[in-house]
Amino acid sequence: MADHVDLDALRSRWHDTLLAAREGTLGPDPHRYADDLLRRWSEPQRRYHTVTHLAAVLDHVDVLEKYADDPLAVRLAAWFHDAVYLPERSTNEERSAHLAERALPEAGVSEERTAEVARLVRLTVGHDPADDDRNGQVLCDADLAVLAGPPSAYATYTAAVRQEYHFVPDEAFREGRSAILRQLLDLPRLFRTPHGAAEWEATARYNLRSELEMLST
């Protein structure tokens, strides 16, 4: 997937988020962390989990932030949630959480907020936040919002996912992808925020069912 994202704008967003999350605590230059994260998000093995996805998740967090208890923690979690990503590994979320636990205290973020960021990153394994987990609901909804795109955007998304898993034979990919789609469709609700439920749920379920049907033929 080609990325046409303003990296300087992303650096500015990181800078502002980190300074606000520090709450007056001094720390190293925020841009060194932005550069490291953007380098990670720009790695060549990525086709969907790219800076385009990062920017989209951050944009959706902006839409949903009023539902979060700590929007700053959610934004930081968005930056870290796929910061470590190798398609052939199942430990990406855990490794990404560990990265946040190492980097954020050094960057001047409190232990409490760092722990919340790491918890949120780990939550993206299953996208099933508790009913009272407002931060988790916002992050998971922002991450899954791609499922509610119009047909052309959804097709671009699924093609990029397939490209990331180019090393998986077609039959194995169809089986694995179908299992993921069924897991998502089995959730009582894909989206937990009021906005997500009202604006994205129906379209996302239609897209998922349509993809599952295509994979079955």
C-alpha positions in Angstrom: 0.0 0.0 0.0 1.5 3.3 -1.0 1.7 5.8 1.8 1.0 9.5 1.2 1.2 10.7 4.7 2.7 14.0 5.9 5.5 12.7 8.2 6.2 16.2 9.6 2.6 16.5 10.6 2.8 13.1 12.3 6.0 14.2 14.1 4.1 17.3 15.3 1.2 15.3 16.6 3.6 13.0 18.5 5.4 16.1 19.9 2.2 17.7 21.2 0.9 14.4 22.6 4.1 13.6 24.5 4.5 17.0 25.9 0.9 17.0 27.2 1.4 13.4 28.6 4.5 14.5 30.5 2.3 17.0 32.5 5.2 19.4 32.9 7.9 16.8 33.6 11.1 17.4 31.7 12.4 14.8 29.3 14.5 14.2 26.2 13.7 15.7 22.8 10.3 14.2 21.7 11.4 14.1 18.1 14.0 11.3 18.7 11.1 9.1 19.7 8.9 10.2 16.8 11.7 9.4 14.4 12.2 5.9 15.9 8.5 5.2 15.8 8.1 6.4 12.3 11.1 4.4 11.2 9.4 1.3 12.7 6.1 2.1 11.0 7.9 2.5 7.7 9.6 -0.9 7.6 9.6 -2.7 4.2 7.6 -5.8 5.4 4.6 -3.7 6.1 1.8 -3.2 3.6 -1.2 -2.5 5.8 0.4 -1.7 9.2 2.0 1.4 7.8 2.2 5.1 8.6 -1.1 5.4 6.7 -2.8 3.1 9.2 -1.1 5.0 12.1 -2.5 8.3 10.8 -5.9 6.8 10.3 -6.1 5.4 13.8 -4.9 8.8 15.3 -7.6 10.5 13.2 -10.3 8.2 14.5 -9.1 8.7 18.1 -9.6 12.4 17.5 -13.2 11.7 16.5 -13.8 9.5 19.5 -11.7 11.2 22.2 -14.7 12.5 24.1 -15.5 8.9 25.1 -12.1 8.3 26.6 -11.1 8.8 30.3 -7.5 9.5 29.2 -7.2 10.5 25.5 -3.5 11.1 25.9 -2.9 7.5 26.9 -5.1 6.3 24.0 -3.1 8.4 21.5 0.2 7.1 22.9 -1.2 3.6 22.6 -2.1 4.3 19.0 1.5 5.2 18.3 2.8 2.0 19.9 0.1 -0.6 19.1 1.8 -1.9 16.0 5.2 -0.3 16.5 6.7 -3.8 16.5 5.3 -5.7 13.5 6.5 -8.9 11.8 3.7 -10.6 9.9 5.0 -14.1 10.7 5.0 -13.5 14.5 2.1 -13.7 17.0 3.9 -11.7 19.6 3.7 -8.3 18.0 1.3 -6.7 20.5 3.3 -8.0 23.5 6.6 -6.7 22.0 5.0 -3.4 21.2 3.7 -3.1 24.7 7.2 -3.8 26.0 8.6 -1.1 23.8 6.2 1.4 25.3 7.1 0.2 28.8 10.8 0.9 28.0 10.4 4.1 26.0 7.7 6.1 27.7 9.3 6.4 31.2 12.5 7.5 29.6 10.6 10.1 27.6 9.1 11.6 30.8 5.7 9.8 31.0 4.5 8.7 34.4 4.6 5.0 35.4 0.8 5.0 35.8 0.1 6.4 32.3 2.8 4.1 30.8 1.1 1.1 32.4 -2.2 2.2 30.9 -0.6 2.6 27.4 0.9 -0.9 27.6 -2.4 -2.3 28.8 -4.2 -0.7 25.8 -1.6 -2.0 23.3 -2.1 -5.5 24.7 -5.9 -5.1 24.3 -5.6 -4.9 20.5 -4.9 -8.6 20.4 -8.6 -9.4 20.7 -10.3 -6.0 20.4 -12.7 -7.0 23.1 -12.6 -4.2 25.8 -14.8 -4.5 28.9 -18.0 -2.5 29.2 -16.4 0.0 31.6 -13.1 0.3 29.7 -13.6 3.6 28.1 -10.0 4.0 26.9 -9.9 0.5 25.5 -13.2 1.1 23.7 -11.8 4.2 22.0 -8.6 2.6 20.9 -10.2 -0.6 19.7 -12.9 1.3 17.8 -10.3 3.5 16.2 -8.2 0.5 15.2 -11.2 -1.4 13.7 -12.7 1.6 11.9 -11.0 0.5 8.7 -13.6 -2.3 8.6 -16.3 0.3 8.0 -14.8 1.8 4.9 -16.5 2.2 1.5 -16.1 -0.8 -0.9 -13.0 0.6 -2.6 -11.2 1.4 0.6 -12.1 -1.9 2.1 -10.8 -3.7 -1.0 -7.5 -1.8 -0.7 -7.3 -2.8 3.0 -7.8 -6.5 2.3 -5.4 -6.4 -0.6 -2.7 -4.9 1.6 -3.3 -7.5 4.3 -2.8 -10.2 1.7 0.4 -8.6 0.6 1.7 -8.6 4.1 1.1 -12.3 4.3 2.5 -13.0 0.8 4.5 -15.9 2.2 1.4 -17.8 3.3 -0.1 -20.2 0.6 -3.5 -19.2 -0.7 -5.5 -22.0 1.0 -3.8 -21.5 4.4 -4.4 -17.7 4.1 -8.1 -18.2 3.3 -8.5 -20.5 6.3 -6.7 -18.2 8.6 -8.4 -15.0 7.4 -11.8 -16.6 7.5 -11.2 -17.6 11.1 -10.4 -14.0 12.0 -13.5 -12.7 10.2 -15.7 -15.2 12.0 -14.1 -14.2 15.3 -14.9 -10.6 14.7 -18.4 -11.3 13.5 -19.1 -13.4 16.6 -18.4 -10.4 18.8 -21.7 -9.0 20.2 -20.6 -5.6 19.0 -17.6 -4.7 16.9 -17.7 -1.1 18.1 -18.2 -0.1 21.7 -18.4 3.7 21.6 -21.7 5.3 20.8 -20.2 6.9 17.6 -18.7 3.6 16.4 -21.9 1.7 17.1 -24.1 4.2 15.3 -21.8 5.1 12.3 -19.6 2.0 11.7 -21.2 -1.2 13.0 -23.6 -2.0 10.1 -21.1 -1.2 7.3 -18.3 -3.1 9.0 -20.4 -6.2 9.4 -21.5 -6.0 5.8 -17.9 -5.8 4.7 -16.8 -8.7 6.9 -19.6 -10.9 5.7 -18.9 -10.0 2.1 -15.2 -10.8 2.4 -16.0 -14.1 4.2 -18.3 -15.1 1.4 -15.6 -14.3 -1.2 -13.1 -16.3 0.7 -15.5 -19.3 0.8 -16.0 -19.4 -3.0 
